[in-house]
Amino acid sequence: MVFREKILEAVKVPAFDEVYIVPSLAPVDPSLVDLTTRFSVNVSLKIPIASSPMDMVTELDMAVAMSLMGGIGVVHRNMEREKQVEIVKLVKEHPPVRLRPMYVEPNEPCKRVLDYLKQVGVRSVPVVEKGVFLGYVNYESLKQCEADKPVVNVVKPGESFTVNSLKEATEKLLRGSYDTVAVLSKSGFYLGTLVYTDILEDLSPVTDSEGRLLVGAAISPMDIERAKALDKYVDVLVSDVAHFHNVEVLESARKLVAEVSSDFVAGNIGTEEAAKDTLSTVERVSGLRVGIGGGSICITPEVTGAYAPTLWAVATVRDALEELGVEVPVIADGGIRSPSDIVKVLAAGASSVMLGYMLAATDEASAPLIAVSGKYYKPYRGMASKSAMEKRYALDRYAKVSKRIPEGIEGLLPYKGSVYTVVKDIIEAVKAGLGYAGARNIEELWSKAKFIVTHRGHRPPYKG
Ligand code: XMP
């Protein structure tokens, strides 16, 4: 009877698609909803979004974009330690403005550059040779130039700006004398181009006390050397193991935390017991990454039978924290496919969400763009998928638990364009969601949101 009862008494846990939030009186216009939150105890964000530490998602471009938009990127760890440190340093050196790799080389033919200017809709563009800024070419002078002649013939010297003179660069663009300006590093190397239309965009970067973009880095709790190497530069170290609730991992994390000073996010965990064991073993936990097996590319539930679905896991862990009287932000990780999932999981107690799938097919994701029969795609894969493991990428994350049996899959996602547009749309929808729930901020959402369980039957998937 005991075994039969085990099955009959199993709790029914609703999935994302089975719960909805009951509409309530909106206290403010959704555009005024405030999404500020904390990723970890000392890392505050303006939007509750982090990009997953996955090799097809977060490297330099994604990390910069996330922080510029008020979220945070967590740089993946499936690379040499030195490379990961280098990427994190580059994020910290990046000015808190959007720069594009928009430039031409001196030997490019005038006609091609003229066509390029028309295509991207600017009147002038910096000319750069091997990182050295040479000046600008503009529409008028290119029209005078013979089609095949290199643009170097019509380069005009022009002002460049350094990361210290971004205010002047912005003023220059606003005065309209240029529509692109070159931005150089302190040592004089071309960093990128500031474009007039970008400065009009409503970006709200999150920065550290020195005005540098925020960034996180993934680590294995077993790899103290990597954590120490990253610690000098990152704002937060994020544990990146599939099952943190493991005696060896807990013990390593306990030792690791004593060696670093950045915030430390523990995870992934999915139960009350795991939350309690984590907090009682590891002294300085600044955040909890919650959800096991829920990711779009995860097959852990199919392979191992273990599953802590993100919505349920978040609510469970959050309750455990309330019971302990501990204020540690919860990061909902895995299986979030739409803004509505974000609203639901925030309402279930999360402070932020970690997204892989929703950000993976964008320009800034660290995966190549692939054309198949005239359509564009970006590859996306679980860090414990066969190909990632073959490249020895996921060894410490999953090998011990699964003995190298893949717990992730891989595939192609239809290309979505710029992550700036994708995240802007998500944020607008999440703000609307908080409005419907009757909340003006995330804390109010925690206290006010009421769930109902229902099935909507067949409905169109979110395509954003
Ligand atoms: P989404 O649904 O946003 O999920 O694509 C991203 C999260 O999935 C986790 N992850 C994995 N989980 N096998 C797993 O079981 C894997 O191969 C794998 N790779 C990533 C991770 O937590 C990520 O943030």
Boltz pocket constraint, residues with backbone or C-beta under 6 A from the ligand:
constraints:
  - pocket:
      binder: B
      contacts: [[A, 52], [A, 53], [A, 54], [A, 242], [A, 268], [A, 291], [A, 292], [A, 293], [A, 294], [A, 295], [A, 296], [A, 297], [A, 298], [A, 299], [A, 300], [A, 333], [A, 334], [A, 335], [A, 336], [A, 354], [A, 355], [A, 356], [A, 357], [A, 358], [A, 381], [A, 382], [A, 383], [A, 384], [A, 385], [A, 407], [A, 408], [A, 409]]
      max_distance: 6.0
